[in-house]
Amino acid sequence: MVAARRPPLLLLAVVSALTALFLLPIGYIVWLTADLGIARAAEMVFRERVLRLLGSTLALVAVTVPLTVVIGVAVAWLVERTDLPGRRLWGVLFAAPLAVPAFVTSYAWLGVIPSIGGLSGGALIAVSAYFPLVYLPAAATFRWIDPAEEEVARSMGLSTWRVATRVVVPQLRLAVLGGALLVGLHLLAEYGAFSMIRFDTFTTAIVEQYQSTFDSEAGGMLAGVLVLLCLLMLVMEAGARGRARYARLGAGAARRPDLVRLGAWKLPALGVSFVVVVVSLGVPLGVVTRWLVVGGAEAWADPQLAEAFGQSVGYGLYGAAGCVVLALPVAWLTIRHPGRLARVMEAGNYVASALPGIVVALALTVVSVRVLPHIYQTVVLVLVAYVLLFIPRAVVTLRAGLAQAPERLEEAARALGRPPAVAITVVTLRRMLPSFVAAFALVFLAVVNELTATLLLSPAGTSTLATRFWSLGLDLDYAAAAPFAMIMIVMSAPMTYLLLRQTAAVGR
């Protein structure tokens, strides 16, 4: 085995600096705890208020995650393994709720049930918004599983139920655990959806604490508990995943499985599919459309609409460009110079992205006020937050693109007389162009829909689509908020379609 080459010092220095930046939020929590002292920190954590928040947050996770798994896997099975009428259309509709920000879903349900709230209301909104995070990987796995394995199991006398539990379910485990982890992390990070229905979680409490008293110590200790919950989820997912891997040789070699005939169950299956789509997609689109009709042309004449759109696009362009540029060294190190060091540095950016936006915003606020006061409440600080939150989306995409551009192609170009920089640009970066575009689009739409960090860090007078929608929603001016919601949905739709296309390509 050929040992991996040492990375260039410049590349190593850049990625090391980025890793230090990624770990800044956790470093802030550790520093604040040490500064307060163990006794004072424990006093602030072990309070009745914190225990109530812990109970409501854990209850939300305990209710929502299993429901999203059940619904996500069930509809994935209907689309990929049965003769459900119109199953391709249903597949698109099941993924479409990802185009609707969770706080828009909450706003829509408030329009349908003004009294919605509590654990049941929070779970309804969260399941509606997040079940596609399980559906997409589960559908890809159903498409990828070789049906020959199931046929061999049946030929050995196993019943349909045992084939499912012994052959299919183990291969679904990675997809389901990954989707469940994403749902759990979203639940811990979500602010707007739960604040709008006044359901208290750690994130809503931290934002309220900061906005009401600017008490960084109390908010920091709450953030510390939230960080521990995030890390606990990561550890639990890694432990449940284990070292099991399921693969087949020859991508696309497996034939499509025979579809299950639903027979008398076809009508109930259609009914279930219809209910899922109406609850997750129909209600948000219907309510937003209704308020657009109520608001009429006047709602679209809001002078702040164009301003919010322009600022959202500006933040999106700069945030996406920054993430893509900074993600390239990380992707380059992990693909071209793999090893323990590369894995440690890559893990750093994933830890940062797993933290809620409020933790990142709180850490950046305190650090900027105490160390770099001239960047406090500036665009620079907002862009740094976007990098911390969204750079992993760019890293994953660029890493996949770089893997499709083997280094031997650069060597061939250099052998033909091309300078190293020209060889990299003409051969590697050119082949990576689709992944650059995908990474840029993915981060751009994440930035456009981001709420918490933008609310806390943006300069005075900033008005993005998300923050303006949030402000009007709090004022119960639903008709005026509707255009902002519709623009966010329309802007998110292309990225959702791209994600669907990517998962559809798996196993083909």
PyMOL commands that set and color helices and strands:
alter all, ss='L'
color gray80, all
select helices_A, chain A and resi 9-22+24-36+38-45+48-81+87-99+102-112+118-130+132-144+147-155+160-189+192-196+202-213+216-241+263-300+303-336+340-354+357-370+373-375+379-403+407-415+420-431+433-448+452-457+465-474+478-505
alter helices_A, ss='H'
color red, helices_A
deselect
rebuild
show_as cartoon
